[in-house]
Amino acid sequence: MSDYLNNIQSFNPACIYGYASSLSLLASFAKKRNRVPKLPRLKVVCTTGEPLFPEQRALIEEVFDKPVSNEYGCRDGGLVALESPQGQMLVNSETLIVEILDETGRPVSPGKIGEVVITNLHSDAQPFIRYRTGDMARQTDELCRLGRGLNVVAEIMGRTTDFIVRPDGTIMHALAVIYVLRAIDGVEEFKIVQPTTNRLNVLVVPSPVWLESAKDEIIRQLRNRMGEDVAIEVDLVDKIPPEASGKYRYVTSHVPLPGRLEIRS
């Protein structure tokens, strides 16, 4: 982390670009060690590759003292949407048709969540027609506020594995359990894995202020959200490795989402 900060300071970039979780970890490292870089050329920090959570955005903007612009893309579709200075996720409508569909393949109404389905208009080698990405997003009927004529996505929610399913079938966004761990003193890093609807495995990298009683508090609060019959195991580890992609996922669920996508916070 220190080498990253040194190199960024030396290079003095106009833009910093990286995974949301990686930039958040770097910002946290810099803040805790009072090593906030001074970058006079910096104009924006661009995050990509995964959902950007509000506390991550706030931390990155605080440390780098510049606005954060989030982007959404996929390997098979390229750049799909990019956040404008006005805070809208603008679809790359010149090269893609983006639909947000329910489980029957019909468009969801504004405010509802569905799967992102793309049709690539700019691929000479292989057409992608109504390609299911596995990503979830919230629909809106807004258009670009500056009249660019581009379509808008209200919110990128993440992949289907970024949701938690309760034993009663209720679907909850990962934030519902992420905020539990965020609020516990002594949690340096964490990851929550859901192998089944009635089980959660929690990995915690403890900080110096960790108390053993925090385990009971984590279990109590998670059961408040998931149900009293859910088995919750909390394991202390030295390090949580990233995914093969290099991303750090706070939550991974191996439970298929039920057909209806009424997601609760």
N, C-alpha and C positions, 0 to 999 in steps of 0.2 A: 504494500500500500504506500509506503514511504517513497519507493522508487516511482510509482505512478505519479504521486504529487510532485516530486522533483522534476520529472520529465514534462508534466503539464506546465509547471511554472517556467521551465526553461524554454519550452516551445511557444508559450503565450498564444494559444489558438484563438481564432475568432468564433469557433464553434466546438463544443464538446459533444460527442455522439457515442451512445452506448446503451447496453441493456439497463432498463429501469432499476432492477435490483442491484446491479453492479455499481451504478452511479450513486444509488442511495447508500450502499455500504461504504463507498469512497468518501462521500460527504459526511457520514457519521464518523468515520475514522478521523477526518480532518478536523471536525468540530471538537471531538473529545480531546484531541491533542493540541488544540489551538493552532492548527497549521492551515488556516484558511488561505488559499492561494490568492495572490494579487495578479489579476489578468486584465490589463487595460484594453486589450483588443477583443475580449470576449463579448459576444452579442447575444448568444442563446445557448442553452443546453438541450440537446435533442435526445429523447429517450425512445427506445424501440424494443421489440421482441417479446413484450409481455405487458400485462395491465400495469398502469402507473397509479398507485394508490395515493390518496390525498396527502397522507403524512409524508410519503416519499417526495412528492412534488414540493411540499412546504420546506422540507429539509434541504433538498438540492438547491432551491431558490435562495434559501437563507445563506448557505455556505458559499455559493458561487455568485450571489448577488445579481443574478440575471434570470429572465423568464425561462420557463421550461416549455418546450414544444414536444408533444408526444406524437409518434407516428404509429400507424398500423399497417402491417404488410404480412405476406406469407411467401414461402419459397416458390409456390406454384403460381402465385399471382402478382408477385412484385409489390411495389408500393401501392397500397389500397386507399389509405386515407392519411391526411396530415393535418395537425392542429394549426389553425390560423392564429395570428396575433389577437383576434377577437375571441378565441377560445372555442371555436367550432371545429369539429373533425370533418374536414372537407374531403369528399370522395374524389379520387382521380378519375373523374367521369369521362375524360377524353379517351381513355384506354380501357376502362372497365365498366361493366354493368354490375352493380352490387345490389343484391336482394337480401332482405332479412325475412326468413320464412319460418313458419311453424312446422310441427312434425308431419303435417299432411302436405307440405310443399306450398302452402298459401302464404301471402304476405301478412305479417303481423300489423296490427294497428299502431298508430303513434303512442309511444310510452311503453309498449310491450317489448318483450325480449324474444329473440329468435336466433336461428343459426344463420351465419353469414354465408351466402352462396354467390359465387362470382362467375361472370362470363368475361373472358379475356378477349378484347377486340384487337390486340396488337401482338399476336403470336403467329409468326410465319411457319414455325416448325410443327406445332401441335395445338389445335384449338382446345380451349377449355370452355365448355358450355354448361352453365348451371353447376359448377363444381362446388361440392360441399366442403367447406374448410374445417368444420369442427369447432369454429370459434363462435362465441355468442355475443350479440350486440343488442342495444336498445334502439328501437325505431323512432324516427321523428319526421314531421312534415315540414321542418324548417328548410329554407334555402340559404345560401351564403348571404350574410348581411351586407357585404360590399358589392353584391350584384355580379359575382363571377359566373353565376349560372351553374355552379357545382352542387351536387347533392350533398347532404349532411347526414352523418351518423351521430345519434345523440350520445352514445357511450359504448366503448368497447369493454365488454365484461370479462373476456378471457375465454379459455378453452373449456370444454365440457368437464375436464378434470379439475377445473378451478372452482367447482361447486361442491357443496356438501349436501348429502341426502339423509334426512332423518328417518328413523324406522317407520314412521307413519307416512312416508312418501313426500313430505314437505321438502322442497328444494331451497337451500339457502346459499347466498353468495359466500365466497370464502371469507369476506370481511367479517362475517358474523362470528367466526372463530379466531380470525387473526387478531381482532381487537382485544380478545381475552388475553392472549399472550403479550400483546403490546403493553397492557396495563399492569402486568406483574413485575414488581421490582426484582432485579437479579437475572432477568432473561436477556442475554446478550444476542443470541440468534436462536431461531427455532424453525421447525418444520413439522407439519401435521399431515399424517397419511391416514386415509380412510380405506381400509381393505374391504369392509362390509358396512352395511347400514348400522350395525349394532357394535361397532368397534372403531376406536381412534387410537393411533400410535403417535405420540408426541415426542419429538427429539428436541432437547434444549441444550444449548451451550451456555453454561452459567457464567455470570459476571462475578466480580469479587464480593458483591453485596447479596449474593444468593443465599436464601435461607431454606432449610429442608421443608418448612411449613408451606412454602410456595407450591410444592407438588399438590398438596391437598387443595389449595385454593384454585389451581388450574383445573383439577378434576371437578371441583364443585361448580365452577362457572361454566365449564364445557357441558356438564350434565344439565345445567339450567337451560342451555340452548338445544341440546341434542335429545334429552330425555334421561330419566334416572336409571334406565336399564342398560344404557350404553356403557360398554367396558372401555375404560380409558387407561392407557399405560403411558407413563411419563419416564423417559430415559435421559439421563445426563450423558452428554458426549463432549469430546474435545473439539470436534470440528464437524460441520455439515458440508459435504462436498456438493458442488453444483451438478446440474443435470449434464448429460452428454453434450447438450447444445451449448453449455457454458452458462445457462441461466440458473438463477436461484429461485426455486418455487417454494413459497410459504406453505402452500396446501396442494396436495395431490389426492384425488379421490379415484378409486378403482370401481366405483359403483356407477353403472349406467344410469343416465338420467331418465326418469319416467317420461311418458309422452307429453304431459301438460307442463308447460314451462312457466308456472306462476311462482316466481322467485321472491322469497322474503329475505329481508335484511336481518 
